[in-house]
Amino acid sequence: MIHIPPMVPACSHPLTVILVDDNLTALESTELVLEEHFPCKKFSDPIKALEYLNNEYREKPYTERAFEITGGSEPSSQDRKQTLFFERIHHEVYRPERFRESNVVIMDHAMPIMKGMECAALIKNRRLLIIMLTGEASMETGLEGLNEKIITRYIRKDQEDFQSILIPWIYQGVYDYFSFHSLPIINALTKNSAITDEAYINLVNQIKSENGIIEHYLTDTAGSLVMFDRDAVPSWLAIISEDQIKQAIDYGIRIYVSQSNIDAMIRREKMPYVFADSSEGRVISNEWDKYLHPATLLVGKRNYY
């Protein structure tokens, strides 16, 4: 099993939830519960759902577009080079098909064509979060499926707190999906990155919760993010490490940035941040006023601002 450390994933947005239930009324009811949070794709026939999941659906993770591999064709080749392009991560926001990605299947068990547990066992992608909906009579079946790792979770349809339990499970599935695909990016980052620091993870989760953020994209090695709420209004979370602010001060001195700006960085009152594609050069000395922002200390495994 691959170990996935706690992190702020390099990319995150709502994923499509696959719903499988032969009862059309129940199918519509489940979609109604979820539609405020996630897009849904519905199947009333479990065989058609299997056909889609096993033969039609293909994961297209952002990591395939964020990295460019050059050199030798073999992974062990000394000429092989892997380059990470941060602009390709935050350019994911321009791909409307991103919301078609799926990592969660919610399936009824008591279906006459094929029992839900039988259908779940035939799904090839074992990283999917499979949630089985059961009736009182099939609770034992749900527990057996859980123990045999055929499903990930199960819940009774008539459970009073059905919605309050189900939605956090799906959000966990979304987090797991993006964390798994972020591993290559994490491995490419330097020690200055805050992306796996518990203090930064807590800060990002707080900001997203308080501001209704549903999407975010990594924009640099330190862990800065561009974020979007449900109305697609953007906001930015800029972060730099202690080492990076020292480097900025040294660079500023060399290009004769004003002493007042240098002093503000030395006192850690301000920090430089430019949200731009890597193709745009460095900021010249007389422009630094526009790109210096109030700095707040974040203490984690190391200091960040």
C-alpha positions as CSV (number, residue, x, y, z in Angstrom):
1,M,0.0,0.0,0.0
2,I,1.3,3.5,-0.9
3,H,1.8,5.8,2.1
4,I,0.1,9.1,1.5
5,P,1.2,11.8,4.0
6,P,-1.3,14.4,5.2
7,M,-1.0,17.4,2.8
8,V,-2.7,20.2,1.0
9,P,-3.2,18.5,-2.4
10,A,-1.6,20.3,-5.4
11,C,-5.0,20.6,-7.0
12,S,-8.6,20.1,-5.7
13,H,-12.1,20.6,-7.1
14,P,-15.5,18.8,-6.9
15,L,-15.6,15.4,-8.5
16,T,-18.5,13.6,-10.1
17,V,-20.2,11.0,-7.9
18,I,-21.4,7.9,-9.6
19,L,-24.9,6.8,-8.4
20,V,-26.2,3.3,-9.0
21,D,-29.7,2.3,-8.0
22,D,-32.5,0.6,-9.8
23,N,-35.1,2.6,-8.0
24,L,-35.4,5.8,-10.0
25,T,-37.1,7.7,-7.1
26,A,-34.3,6.8,-4.8
27,L,-31.7,7.7,-7.5
28,E,-33.3,11.2,-7.8
29,S,-33.5,11.6,-4.1
30,T,-29.8,10.8,-3.6
31,E,-28.9,13.2,-6.3
32,L,-31.0,15.9,-4.6
33,V,-29.0,15.4,-1.4
34,L,-25.7,15.7,-3.2
35,E,-26.2,18.2,-6.0
36,E,-25.3,21.3,-3.9
37,H,-21.9,19.8,-3.3
38,F,-21.1,17.5,-6.2
39,P,-22.1,16.8,-9.8
40,C,-23.6,13.3,-10.2
41,K,-23.8,10.7,-12.9
42,K,-26.7,8.3,-12.5
43,F,-27.2,4.6,-13.5
44,S,-30.4,2.6,-12.9
45,D,-28.7,-0.5,-14.3
46,P,-25.6,-1.8,-12.5
47,I,-24.4,-3.6,-15.6
48,K,-24.3,-0.3,-17.5
49,A,-22.5,1.3,-14.5
50,L,-19.9,-1.5,-14.6
51,E,-19.4,-1.0,-18.4
52,Y,-18.8,2.7,-17.8
53,L,-16.5,2.3,-14.8
54,N,-14.4,-0.6,-16.2
55,N,-14.3,0.2,-20.0
56,E,-15.3,3.8,-20.7
57,Y,-14.1,6.0,-17.8
58,R,-10.4,6.9,-17.8
59,E,-8.7,8.9,-15.1
60,K,-6.9,12.0,-16.5
61,P,-5.1,13.4,-13.5
62,Y,-3.6,16.8,-13.6
63,T,-0.2,15.4,-12.9
64,E,-0.1,14.0,-16.4
65,R,-0.2,17.6,-17.7
66,A,1.8,19.2,-14.9
67,F,5.0,17.2,-15.7
68,E,7.0,17.1,-18.8
69,I,9.5,14.2,-19.2
70,T,12.4,14.5,-21.6
71,G,15.5,12.4,-22.3
72,G,15.7,8.6,-22.0
73,S,12.6,6.5,-22.5
74,E,13.3,4.2,-19.6
75,P,12.6,5.4,-16.0
76,S,16.1,4.4,-14.9
77,S,17.8,6.3,-17.7
78,Q,20.4,8.9,-16.5
79,D,19.3,11.2,-19.4
80,R,15.7,11.2,-18.2
81,K,14.5,14.5,-16.8
82,Q,11.2,15.4,-15.2
83,T,10.2,19.0,-15.1
84,L,7.2,20.4,-13.1
85,F,5.3,23.3,-14.5
86,F,3.2,25.1,-11.9
87,E,1.3,27.1,-14.4
88,R,-0.1,23.9,-15.8
89,I,-1.6,23.1,-12.5
90,H,-3.5,26.3,-12.0
91,H,-4.4,26.3,-15.7
92,E,-6.6,23.3,-14.9
93,V,-9.3,25.8,-14.0
94,Y,-9.8,26.3,-17.8
95,R,-10.6,22.7,-18.3
96,P,-14.4,22.3,-17.9
97,E,-14.1,18.5,-18.1
98,R,-12.2,18.5,-14.9
99,F,-15.5,18.0,-13.0
100,R,-16.1,14.7,-14.8
101,E,-13.3,13.0,-12.9
102,S,-14.7,10.5,-10.4
103,N,-13.5,8.8,-7.2
104,V,-16.7,7.9,-5.4
105,V,-19.4,5.4,-6.2
106,I,-22.7,5.2,-4.2
107,M,-24.5,2.0,-4.9
108,D,-27.7,0.4,-3.7
109,H,-27.3,-3.3,-2.6
110,A,-30.8,-4.6,-3.2
111,M,-31.0,-4.5,-7.0
112,P,-32.8,-7.3,-8.9
113,I,-30.5,-7.3,-12.0
114,M,-27.3,-7.6,-9.9
115,K,-26.8,-7.2,-6.2
116,G,-24.8,-4.1,-5.3
117,M,-22.1,-6.2,-3.5
118,E,-21.6,-8.4,-6.6
119,C,-21.3,-5.3,-8.8
120,A,-18.8,-3.6,-6.4
121,A,-16.6,-6.7,-6.5
122,L,-16.4,-6.5,-10.3
123,I,-15.2,-2.9,-10.3
124,K,-11.5,-2.9,-11.5
125,N,-10.4,0.4,-10.0
126,R,-9.9,-0.6,-6.3
127,R,-8.9,3.0,-5.3
128,L,-12.5,4.1,-5.8
129,L,-14.4,5.0,-2.6
130,I,-17.4,2.6,-2.8
131,I,-20.3,3.4,-0.5
132,M,-23.0,0.8,-0.2
133,L,-26.6,1.8,0.6
134,T,-28.3,-1.0,2.5
135,G,-31.7,-1.8,4.1
136,E,-32.1,-3.2,7.6
137,A,-32.0,-6.8,6.2
138,S,-28.7,-6.3,4.4
139,M,-26.7,-4.7,7.2
140,E,-24.8,-8.0,7.7
141,T,-24.0,-8.1,4.0
142,G,-22.6,-4.5,4.2
143,L,-20.3,-5.5,7.1
144,E,-19.1,-8.6,5.2
145,G,-18.3,-6.4,2.2
146,L,-16.4,-4.0,4.4
147,N,-14.3,-6.8,6.0
148,E,-13.5,-8.3,2.6
149,K,-12.5,-4.8,1.2
150,I,-15.2,-5.0,-1.5
151,I,-16.6,-1.7,-0.4
152,T,-15.2,1.2,1.6
153,R,-18.2,2.1,3.7
154,Y,-21.9,1.3,4.0
155,I,-24.9,3.2,5.4
156,R,-28.6,2.5,5.8
157,K,-30.9,4.4,3.5
158,D,-33.3,5.2,6.3
159,Q,-30.7,6.5,8.7
160,E,-31.9,9.8,10.1
161,D,-28.5,11.6,9.8
162,F,-27.9,10.0,6.3
163,Q,-26.9,13.3,4.7
164,S,-24.6,14.5,7.5
165,I,-22.7,11.2,7.3
166,L,-22.6,10.7,3.6
167,I,-21.3,14.1,2.4
168,P,-18.2,14.1,4.7
169,W,-17.4,10.6,3.4
170,I,-17.5,11.9,-0.2
171,Y,-15.3,14.9,0.6
172,Q,-12.8,12.5,2.1
173,G,-12.9,10.5,-1.1
174,V,-12.2,13.7,-3.1
175,Y,-9.3,14.5,-0.8
176,D,-7.9,11.0,-1.1
177,Y,-8.0,11.2,-4.9
178,F,-6.1,14.5,-5.2
179,S,-3.7,13.5,-2.5
180,F,-2.8,10.3,-4.3
181,H,-2.2,12.2,-7.6
182,S,-0.2,14.9,-5.7
183,L,2.5,12.4,-4.6
184,P,4.7,13.0,-7.7
185,I,4.5,16.7,-7.1
186,I,5.3,16.4,-3.4
187,N,8.4,14.4,-4.3
188,A,9.5,17.1,-6.7
189,L,9.2,20.0,-4.2
190,T,12.0,21.4,-2.1
191,K,12.3,21.5,1.7
192,N,10.9,25.0,1.6
193,S,7.4,23.8,0.7
194,A,4.7,24.0,3.3
195,I,2.4,21.6,1.6
196,T,2.8,18.8,4.1
197,D,3.2,21.0,7.2
198,E,0.4,20.4,9.7
199,A,0.2,24.1,10.6
200,Y,-0.3,25.0,6.9
201,I,-2.8,22.2,6.3
202,N,-4.9,23.5,9.3
203,L,-4.6,27.1,8.0
204,V,-5.8,26.2,4.5
205,N,-8.7,24.1,5.8
206,Q,-9.8,27.0,8.0
207,I,-9.6,29.5,5.1
208,K,-11.5,27.2,2.8
209,S,-14.2,26.5,5.4
210,E,-14.7,30.2,6.3
211,N,-14.8,31.4,2.7
212,G,-16.7,28.7,0.9
213,I,-13.7,27.6,-1.2
214,I,-14.4,24.6,-3.4
215,E,-11.3,24.6,-5.7
216,H,-7.6,25.3,-5.2
217,Y,-4.5,25.0,-7.3
218,L,-0.8,25.1,-6.3
219,T,1.1,28.0,-7.9
220,D,4.7,27.7,-6.6
221,T,7.2,25.5,-4.7
222,A,6.4,27.1,-1.3
223,G,2.7,26.1,-1.4
224,S,0.9,29.3,-2.5
225,L,-2.6,28.7,-3.8
226,V,-5.1,30.3,-6.1
227,M,-8.6,29.4,-4.8
228,F,-12.2,29.7,-6.1
229,D,-15.5,29.8,-4.3
230,R,-18.8,28.4,-5.6
231,D,-19.3,31.5,-7.7
232,A,-15.8,31.1,-9.3
233,V,-14.5,34.2,-7.5
234,P,-10.8,33.9,-7.2
235,S,-8.6,34.6,-4.2
236,W,-5.0,33.9,-3.4
237,L,-3.1,32.5,-0.4
238,A,0.6,33.5,-0.7
239,I,3.2,31.8,1.4
240,I,7.0,31.9,1.5
241,S,9.5,30.2,3.8
242,E,12.1,31.9,6.0
243,D,14.8,30.9,3.6
244,Q,12.9,32.4,0.7
245,I,12.4,35.8,2.4
246,K,16.1,35.9,3.2
247,Q,16.9,35.2,-0.4
248,A,14.4,38.0,-1.4
249,I,16.2,40.5,0.9
250,D,19.6,39.6,-0.5
251,Y,18.3,39.9,-4.1
252,G,16.6,43.2,-3.2
253,I,19.8,44.7,-1.9
254,R,21.7,43.7,-5.0
255,I,19.2,45.4,-7.3
256,Y,18.9,48.5,-5.1
257,V,15.4,48.1,-3.9
258,S,14.4,51.0,-1.6
259,Q,15.8,50.8,1.9
260,S,12.3,51.2,3.4
261,N,11.2,48.0,1.6
262,I,14.3,46.2,2.6
263,D,13.7,47.2,6.2
264,A,10.1,46.1,6.1
265,M,11.2,42.6,4.9
266,I,14.0,42.4,7.5
267,R,11.4,43.2,10.2
268,R,9.1,40.5,8.5
269,E,6.4,43.1,8.2
270,K,6.2,42.6,4.5
271,M,6.8,39.7,2.0
272,P,7.2,39.7,-1.8
273,Y,4.7,37.8,-3.8
274,V,4.1,37.8,-7.6
275,F,1.4,35.6,-9.1
276,A,2.6,35.0,-12.6
277,D,3.5,32.3,-15.0
278,S,7.2,31.3,-14.9
279,S,7.8,32.9,-18.3
280,E,7.4,36.3,-16.8
281,G,10.8,37.6,-15.5
282,R,11.7,39.0,-12.1
283,V,10.2,42.2,-10.8
284,I,12.5,45.2,-11.3
285,S,13.6,47.3,-8.4
286,N,11.2,50.3,-8.8
287,E,8.2,47.9,-8.9
288,W,8.6,46.2,-5.6
289,D,6.1,48.5,-3.8
290,K,3.3,46.8,-5.9
291,Y,4.4,43.3,-4.9
292,L,5.1,43.6,-1.2
293,H,2.3,42.4,1.0
294,P,1.7,42.4,4.7
295,A,3.4,39.3,6.3
296,T,2.0,37.2,9.1
297,L,4.2,34.6,10.8
298,L,3.0,30.9,10.5
299,V,5.0,28.6,12.8
300,G,5.1,25.0,11.7
301,K,8.0,22.6,11.2
302,R,9.8,25.8,10.0
303,N,8.7,29.4,9.8
304,Y,6.6,30.7,7.0
305,Y,5.0,34.0,6.1
